[in-house]
C-alpha cells in the first residue's frame, strides 16, 4: 500500500510542475540596409538542438517552445554570424537585421576626429565646448576664436563677423540651410541668429566657399544642429549665464526625444536680458539688449532616406548708444 501511495505522489508532482511548451516563435531575417528579406539563413537555438532555415520571404518559425529566455544563432552566406537573445512569452515575433555586405572589399579611408562639410583644409569648426562658453554672447563673439575671423562692433551688443577683412554681403550665413540676409542691411544690423540653437558651427574660406554661392567672397558661416542618433532616448540640457556688466544674463534649454525607428522631436528655447552697459567712470545709456528664441524640429531618419520639419523664431531688441546720436 505504501508503494502505491509513493508512485501516486510522484505522478501528482509531475503533473503539477510540468511546463506546457506550446509557444510559437515567428521571425523574419532582413537586410540591415534596405529591409529586403534574406532567404537561406540558418537559425539555431543554442543548447536546444532546434534548427531551421529562413524561407524565400525571409521568415522562419519554431513551434512547441517553452516560455523563457533563448539564444538564437543566425548565420547566412556573406553575412557575419549574429547571436540574438529573445524572451519567449506566448506566441512571439521578432525581426532580425543582418549586415549583408561582408563580401565587399573595404577601401582605405582617412578619417578625422570631426566631420566637415567640405574636404577643404580652410574649414574651421567650433567645438561644442566653445559654443557653450559663448552661450551668452553673439555669433560674432563666438567666431572670434577661429583664425582669420575678427569682429566689427558698432554698438555694445551689435557684433558683425569679419572674415579676412571682409564683412556684410561678402559673407554668407546659412542657418540650417536657410540663407540669412539681415547682416547686409546696414552697419547697425548684426546676424539675427541664436547661437544656442546650433551645435555645429563652421567657417569655410577660400575656393570651397563657392559651393554655397558666388557672392561668398570672404567665406561661408554654416550653422547646423547635431544629427540625432537612432535610439530610444530622452535627453536635454539647461545652461544659465550671468553678467555683472549689464546686470543680466542668459538662459537656454533644450530637450530631445528620439526613437529606435528613426523618428525624433527636438525643442529649444533661450532668453537673454541685459541692461545698460557700464564704462569705468560712467554708464553707456541705451545699450541694453533683449533676445528670445525658440526652435522646433521633428523628423525621421532612416539609413538611406528621411524627412525633417524645422521652425525657428528669434527676436532681438538692441539698444543703440544714446551718445552716438547727434540729431
C-alpha positions in Angstrom: 0.0 0.0 0.0 2.8 2.4 0.8 4.4 1.7 -2.5 1.2 2.7 -4.5 1.0 5.9 -2.4 4.6 6.8 -3.3 4.0 6.3 -7.0 0.8 8.4 -6.8 2.7 11.2 -5.2 5.4 11.2 -7.9 2.7 11.3 -10.6 0.9 14.2 -9.0 4.1 16.2 -8.5 5.0 15.6 -12.2 1.6 16.8 -13.3 1.8 19.9 -11.1 5.3 21.1 -12.2 5.3 20.0 -15.8 5.6 23.0 -18.2 3.2 23.4 -21.1 5.5 24.1 -24.1 3.1 25.3 -26.8 4.6 28.7 -27.6 5.5 29.7 -31.2 8.3 31.9 -32.3 7.8 33.7 -35.7 10.8 35.6 -37.1 12.0 37.4 -40.1 15.5 37.9 -41.4 16.0 41.2 -43.4 18.9 43.2 -44.7 20.1 46.0 -42.5 20.4 48.5 -45.4 17.2 48.1 -47.4 15.0 45.8 -45.3 14.9 43.2 -48.2 14.2 39.6 -47.0 17.2 37.2 -46.7 16.4 33.6 -47.6 18.6 30.6 -46.8 19.7 31.9 -43.4 20.3 29.2 -40.8 18.8 29.8 -37.4 19.8 27.6 -34.4 18.5 27.7 -30.8 21.7 27.3 -28.8 21.5 24.5 -26.3 18.2 23.1 -27.6 19.2 21.4 -30.8 16.5 23.1 -32.8 17.4 24.4 -36.2 15.6 25.8 -39.3 16.2 27.8 -42.5 14.6 31.1 -43.5 12.2 30.9 -46.4 12.1 33.0 -49.6 10.4 35.9 -47.8 13.0 35.7 -45.0 10.5 34.3 -42.5 11.1 31.3 -40.1 9.3 29.7 -37.2 9.8 27.4 -34.2 6.9 25.6 -32.6 6.4 23.9 -29.2 8.8 26.2 -27.3 8.8 26.7 -23.6 8.4 30.2 -22.2 11.7 31.7 -21.1 14.9 33.2 -22.4 16.5 31.6 -25.5 19.5 32.5 -27.7 19.4 32.3 -31.5 22.5 31.9 -33.7 21.8 33.3 -37.1 24.2 32.6 -40.0 23.9 33.5 -43.7 26.3 33.5 -46.6 28.1 36.8 -47.0 26.9 37.9 -43.5 28.5 38.0 -40.1 27.1 35.4 -37.7 24.9 37.1 -35.2 23.6 36.0 -31.7 20.3 37.3 -30.5 18.7 36.8 -27.1 14.9 36.6 -27.0 12.3 36.2 -24.3 9.5 33.8 -25.2 6.2 34.7 -23.5 3.5 33.0 -25.5 3.5 33.5 -29.3 6.4 35.8 -30.1 7.5 37.8 -33.2 11.0 39.1 -33.8 12.7 40.9 -36.7 16.4 40.3 -37.1 18.6 42.5 -39.3 21.9 41.3 -40.8 24.8 43.2 -42.3 24.7 41.7 -45.8 27.8 43.3 -47.3 30.6 41.1 -46.0 31.8 40.2 -49.5 32.6 43.8 -50.4 36.2 45.0 -50.3 36.9 47.7 -47.7 38.5 50.7 -49.2 41.2 52.7 -47.5 39.8 55.8 -45.7 41.5 58.7 -43.9 39.1 59.6 -41.1 39.4 62.8 -39.0 38.1 63.4 -35.5 35.4 66.0 -36.5 33.2 65.6 -39.7 33.4 68.6 -42.1 31.0 70.0 -44.7 33.8 70.1 -47.3 37.2 68.5 -47.9 38.9 71.8 -47.7 41.7 72.5 -45.2 40.3 76.0 -44.9 37.2 74.9 -43.0 37.3 75.5 -39.2 34.7 74.1 -36.8 33.8 75.4 -33.4 33.9 72.7 -30.7 30.8 72.1 -28.6 32.6 73.4 -25.5 33.4 76.7 -27.3 29.8 77.1 -28.3 28.7 76.5 -24.7 31.2 79.1 -23.4 29.7 81.6 -25.8 26.1 80.8 -24.9 25.5 84.3 -23.6 27.3 86.1 -26.4 26.6 86.8 -30.1 27.6 84.8 -33.1 30.5 87.2 -33.9 31.9 86.8 -30.4 31.8 83.0 -30.7 33.6 83.1 -34.1 36.5 85.2 -32.9 38.2 82.0 -31.6 38.8 80.9 -35.3 41.9 82.1 -37.0 41.2 84.7 -39.7 37.9 85.8 -38.1 37.5 89.1 -36.3 34.5 91.3 -35.4 33.2 94.8 -36.3 31.4 96.3 -33.2 29.0 99.2 -34.0 27.4 99.1 -30.5 27.5 97.5 -27.2 25.8 94.4 -28.5 26.0 94.8 -32.3 28.7 92.4 -33.4 29.3 91.6 -37.0 31.8 88.8 -38.0 34.7 89.8 -40.3 36.5 87.2 -42.4 39.8 88.1 -43.9 38.9 91.8 -43.7 35.5 91.5 -45.4 32.0 91.6 -43.9 28.4 92.3 -44.7 27.2 91.0 -48.1 30.6 89.4 -48.7 29.9 86.8 -46.0 27.2 84.2 -46.5 25.4 82.8 -43.4 23.5 79.5 -43.7 21.2 78.8 -40.7 20.1 75.1 -41.1 20.3 75.5 -44.9 18.4 78.8 -44.8 20.2 81.9 -46.1 20.3 84.8 -43.7 20.5 88.3 -45.2 19.8 90.7 -42.3 23.5 91.4 -41.9 23.5 93.1 -45.3 21.1 95.9 -44.4 23.5 98.2 -42.7 26.2 98.7 -40.1 23.6 98.5 -37.2 22.4 95.1 -38.3 24.2 92.0 -36.8 23.4 88.4 -37.7 19.9 87.6 -36.4 20.9 84.1 -35.2 20.6 82.3 -31.9 23.9 80.6 -31.2 22.3 78.1 -28.8 20.0 76.7 -31.5 23.0 75.2 -33.4 25.7 72.8 -32.0 27.6 72.6 -35.3 29.1 75.9 -36.4 31.8 76.0 -39.1 33.6 78.7 -41.2 34.6 77.9 -44.7 37.0 80.1 -46.5 38.8 80.0 -49.9 37.6 78.2 -53.0 35.5 75.7 -51.1 33.0 78.6 -50.2 32.0 78.9 -53.9 29.9 75.7 -53.5 27.4 77.8 -51.4 27.2 80.9 -53.6 29.3 83.1 -55.9 28.8 86.1 -53.6 30.5 84.5 -50.7 33.8 86.2 -51.4 35.1 86.2 -47.8 33.6 82.9 -46.8 30.6 81.0 -45.5 29.3 80.5 -41.9 27.4 77.3 -41.7 25.2 76.7 -38.7 23.5 73.2 -38.3 22.1 71.2 -35.4 23.9 67.9 -34.5 22.4 64.8 -36.0 20.0 62.7 -33.9 21.0 59.1 -33.1 18.6 56.4 -33.9 17.9 55.0 -30.5 15.2 55.2 -27.8 16.4 58.1 -25.6 15.3 61.3 -23.9 18.0 63.9 -23.1 18.4 67.6 -22.7 20.3 70.4 -21.1 19.9 73.8 -19.5 22.6 76.5 -19.3 22.5 79.7 -17.3 24.9 82.6 -17.7 25.1 85.7 -15.6 26.9 89.0 -16.3 27.8 91.7 -13.9 28.2 94.4 -16.6 24.6 95.0 -17.6 23.3 93.1 -14.6 21.5 90.4 -16.5 22.1 87.1 -18.1 21.0 84.4 -20.5 19.2 81.1 -20.0 18.9 78.4 -22.7 17.3 74.9 -22.5 16.8 72.1 -25.0 15.1 68.7 -24.9 15.3 65.9 -27.5 13.2 62.7 -27.7 14.3 60.1 -30.2 13.1 56.6 -31.1 14.7 53.5 -32.5 12.6 53.8 -35.6 14.4 57.0 -36.5 11.6 59.4 -35.5 12.7 62.3 -33.3 11.4 65.6 -32.0 13.6 68.4 -30.5 12.7 71.7 -28.9 14.9 74.5 -27.8 14.4 77.9 -26.2 16.6 80.8 -25.0 16.1 84.2 -23.3 18.6 86.9 -22.8 18.2 90.3 -21.0 20.9 92.8 -20.2 20.6 96.4 -19.0 22.8 99.4 -19.9 26.5 98.5 -20.0 29.0 100.4 -17.9 32.4 102.0 -18.6 34.8 102.5 -15.7 33.5 106.0 -14.9 30.1 106.3 -16.5 27.1 104.4 -17.8 26.6 103.7 -21.5 23.0 104.7 -21.8 20.6 102.8 -24.1 22.9 99.9 -24.6 20.7 97.2 -23.2 19.5 94.1 -25.1 16.6 91.7 -25.0 16.6 88.5 -27.0 14.3 85.5 -27.2 14.5 82.5 -29.4 12.6 79.2 -30.0 13.3 76.4 -32.4 11.4 73.1 -33.0 12.4 70.3 -35.3 10.6 67.0 -36.0 11.6 64.3 -38.5 12.6 60.7 -39.2 15.9 59.5 -40.4 16.4 56.0 -41.9 19.6 54.5 -43.2 19.2 55.9 -46.7 16.4 58.4 -46.5 14.4 60.6 -44.2 12.4 63.8 -43.8 12.5 66.8 -41.4 10.4 69.8 -40.5 12.0 72.8 -38.8 10.7 76.0 -37.3 12.7 78.8 -35.8 11.8 82.1 -34.2 14.3 84.7 -33.0 13.6 88.3 -31.8 16.2 90.7 -30.8 15.8 94.3 -29.4 19.2 96.0 -29.3 19.7 99.5 -27.9 22.0 101.9 -29.8 24.3 104.1 -27.6 22.4 107.3 -27.0 25.7 109.4 -27.1 26.2 108.3 -30.7 23.2 110.3 -31.9 23.8 113.9 -32.9 20.4 114.9 -34.0 
